[in-house]
């Protein structure tokens, strides 16, 4: 348990009962494992995967400036040049410039199973009249980083919070 975990508390997570029947996605070549509800679709991308409810409405994301599923989970992976350096700090710092209207909301954990470095935290972005919420698990293994982030309009995010937390808090590095 890390320092912030002692101060703010450890991870929440989906209960085993609530996650019963979920599908496990093993991105062995990408270095991660996660579970999602069976009615959520998985779309593979060049950098990882995107998962979203099959019937999810489409909304305009202010950062991407294109329509996306609401809510959605995006997992991106990449190689790390120096495995001894914590590359997650730089990624977190860069988010304030990457996401329009970025605002840190809450720290959840400083650990992710089998990760050399890991953090789970919540942030918001977008305009005040159309804010988006995000819950992000950033993990670094010896050779790669994994960025799992769940996004949604505030209303959709709050309505789907238990599912989103189940996906994010039960994410694993292989």
C-alpha positions as CSV (number, residue, x, y, z in Angstrom):
1,X,0.0,0.0,0.0
2,X,1.4,3.3,-1.1
3,X,1.5,6.6,0.8
4,X,-1.6,8.0,-1.0
5,X,-3.5,4.8,-0.4
6,X,-2.9,5.2,3.4
7,X,-4.2,8.8,3.3
8,X,-7.0,8.4,0.8
9,X,-7.9,4.7,1.1
10,X,-7.2,1.8,-1.3
11,X,-9.0,0.8,-4.4
12,X,-12.7,0.2,-4.6
13,X,-13.7,-2.2,-7.3
14,X,-16.6,-4.3,-8.6
15,X,-17.9,-7.0,-6.4
16,X,-17.4,-10.6,-7.6
17,X,-21.2,-11.0,-7.6
18,X,-21.7,-7.8,-9.8
19,X,-19.0,-9.0,-12.2
20,X,-20.4,-12.5,-12.6
21,X,-20.7,-13.5,-16.2
22,X,-18.3,-10.8,-17.4
23,X,-16.0,-11.5,-20.3
24,X,-12.2,-11.5,-19.8
25,X,-10.1,-9.9,-22.4
26,X,-6.5,-11.0,-22.4
27,X,-4.3,-8.6,-24.4
28,X,-1.3,-11.0,-24.0
29,X,0.7,-9.3,-26.8
30,X,-0.1,-5.9,-25.3
31,X,0.6,-6.9,-21.7
32,X,-2.8,-6.6,-19.9
33,X,-5.9,-8.4,-18.8
34,X,-9.4,-6.9,-18.0
35,X,-13.0,-7.9,-17.7
36,X,-16.1,-6.3,-19.1
37,X,-19.8,-6.9,-19.2
38,X,-20.9,-9.2,-22.0
39,X,-23.1,-6.6,-23.7
40,X,-20.0,-4.3,-24.2
41,X,-18.3,-4.4,-27.6
42,X,-14.5,-4.7,-28.0
43,X,-12.8,-2.9,-30.9
44,X,-9.1,-3.5,-31.5
45,X,-7.0,-0.4,-32.4
46,X,-3.4,0.1,-33.4
47,X,-2.5,1.1,-29.9
48,X,-4.8,-1.2,-27.9
49,X,-8.5,-1.6,-27.6
50,X,-11.7,0.4,-27.1
51,X,-14.7,-1.1,-25.1
52,X,-18.2,0.4,-24.9
53,X,-21.8,-0.7,-24.5
54,X,-23.2,-2.0,-27.8
55,X,-26.1,0.4,-27.5
56,X,-24.1,3.4,-26.3
57,X,-25.1,6.8,-27.7
58,X,-22.6,8.9,-29.6
59,X,-21.4,12.2,-28.2
60,X,-18.9,14.8,-29.3
61,X,-15.6,14.5,-27.3
62,X,-14.1,18.0,-26.8
63,X,-10.5,16.8,-26.9
64,X,-10.8,14.4,-29.8
65,X,-13.2,16.7,-31.6
66,X,-15.2,13.7,-33.0
67,X,-18.1,11.5,-31.9
68,X,-17.4,8.7,-29.5
69,X,-19.4,6.1,-27.6
70,X,-20.7,7.3,-24.2
71,X,-19.3,5.8,-22.0
72,X,-16.2,4.0,-23.3
73,X,-13.0,2.5,-22.1
74,X,-9.8,3.0,-24.1
75,X,-6.7,1.0,-23.5
76,X,-3.4,2.2,-25.1
77,X,0.0,0.6,-24.8
78,X,3.4,1.6,-25.8
79,X,7.1,0.7,-25.3
80,X,9.2,2.3,-22.6
81,X,12.7,3.5,-23.4
82,X,14.1,3.3,-19.8
83,X,12.4,0.8,-17.6
84,X,14.1,2.2,-14.5
85,X,12.4,5.6,-14.9
86,X,8.7,6.1,-13.9
87,X,7.2,7.3,-17.2
88,X,3.8,7.6,-15.6
89,X,4.6,10.9,-14.0
90,X,5.3,12.5,-17.4
91,X,2.1,11.1,-18.8
92,X,0.0,12.5,-15.9
93,X,1.7,15.9,-16.4
94,X,1.0,15.9,-20.1
95,X,-2.7,15.4,-19.6
96,X,-3.3,18.9,-18.3
97,X,-2.2,20.2,-21.8
98,X,-3.8,17.3,-23.7
99,X,-7.4,17.5,-22.4
100,X,-9.3,20.8,-22.8
101,X,-10.4,22.1,-19.4
102,X,-8.5,19.3,-17.5
103,X,-9.1,19.1,-13.7
104,X,-7.8,16.5,-11.3
105,X,-10.7,15.1,-9.2
106,X,-9.5,12.2,-7.0
107,X,-6.6,9.9,-6.3
108,X,-7.8,6.3,-5.9
109,X,-4.6,4.1,-5.6
110,X,-0.9,3.9,-6.2
111,X,-0.8,0.3,-7.1
112,X,-1.9,-2.0,-9.9
113,X,-1.3,-5.7,-9.7
114,X,2.0,-6.8,-11.3
115,X,2.9,-3.3,-12.4
116,X,6.3,-1.8,-11.6
117,X,4.6,1.6,-11.2
118,X,0.9,2.3,-11.2
119,X,-1.7,4.9,-10.3
120,X,-5.5,5.1,-10.5
121,X,-7.1,8.5,-10.4
122,X,-10.1,10.5,-11.6
123,X,-10.2,13.7,-13.7
124,X,-12.6,15.8,-15.6
125,X,-12.3,17.8,-18.8
126,X,-14.4,19.7,-21.3
127,X,-16.4,22.9,-20.7
128,X,-18.5,23.6,-17.6
129,X,-21.7,23.2,-19.5
130,X,-20.6,19.8,-21.0
131,X,-18.1,18.2,-18.7
132,X,-16.7,14.7,-19.2
133,X,-15.4,12.5,-16.4
134,X,-12.6,10.0,-16.6
135,X,-11.2,7.2,-14.4
136,X,-7.7,6.2,-15.4
137,X,-5.4,3.3,-14.5
138,X,-1.8,4.0,-15.7
139,X,0.6,1.1,-15.3
140,X,4.2,0.6,-16.2
141,X,5.7,-2.9,-16.6
142,X,9.4,-3.5,-17.3
143,X,9.0,-2.9,-21.0
144,X,5.8,-1.0,-21.6
145,X,3.2,1.4,-20.3
146,X,-0.5,0.7,-20.3
147,X,-3.0,3.6,-20.2
148,X,-6.6,2.3,-19.4
149,X,-9.0,5.2,-19.2
150,X,-12.8,5.1,-18.9
151,X,-14.5,8.2,-20.3
152,X,-18.1,9.5,-20.4
153,X,-20.2,12.6,-20.0
154,X,-20.7,13.3,-16.3
155,X,-24.3,11.9,-16.4
156,X,-23.3,8.8,-18.3
157,X,-20.2,8.2,-16.2
158,X,-22.2,8.5,-12.9
159,X,-24.9,6.3,-14.2
160,X,-22.3,3.6,-15.2
161,X,-19.9,4.2,-12.3
162,X,-20.1,0.7,-10.8
163,X,-19.4,-0.9,-14.2
164,X,-16.6,1.5,-15.0
165,X,-15.0,1.0,-11.6
166,X,-15.3,-2.8,-12.0
167,X,-13.4,-2.6,-15.3
168,X,-10.7,-0.2,-14.1
169,X,-10.1,-1.5,-10.6
170,X,-9.9,-5.1,-11.7
171,X,-7.5,-4.4,-14.6
172,X,-4.2,-6.4,-14.4
173,X,-0.8,-6.2,-16.0
174,X,0.5,-9.5,-17.3
